[in-house]
Amino acid sequence: MDSQSFKAQSVFLVVGVALLSAGGFWGFGIGNDLVRARASSAWPHARARIMESAAGFPTEPARVHDCAWFRIRYSYDVGGRHFEGDEVNVSNSIECPRIMNLPRQYPEGAEVEVAYDPGDPSRSVLEPGIARGHLAALFLPGVAATIGLLALGAGVFGTRR
């Protein structure tokens, strides 16, 4: 194998391992969210009161890539203990067009139902179950892992003659 082939093979191997690892770790994190989101549909419910509800567009230059921000805070009681939460769904994965409607859907002072984790009542969500954004979020880690596998294949098999 000549020097150029060795360099090309090395680059493909490094890029392949990096993308496969990144896609795997990223996908694992999203997978954990999916498992928790699915479990949240069976969690018990409690009455809650919305304490804060706001949404807006980013004004800081570093955050301009974000479509919008939101902040929802609510309080609830379970078994005589008081808790506060701020998750709309398990990973707060909410589509950009919907973010600006959250304050109307969950206005300050409104009484709502929250689902809480019976094993840890401090964990709660306003919208239990799997959100549309959860499944779509698996696409990018899948693409990264696939490109990583292709790069690994090119690094291992692509320069052989």
Secondary structure, 3 states (H helix, E strand, C coil): CCHHHHHHHHHHHHHHHHHHHHHHHHHHHHHHHHHHHHHHCCCCEEEEEEEEEEEECCCCHHHCCCCCEEEEEEEEEECCEEEEECCCCCCCCCCHHHHCCHHHHCCCCCEEEEEEECCEEEEEECCCCCCHHHHHHCHHHHHHHHHHHHHHHHHHHCCCC
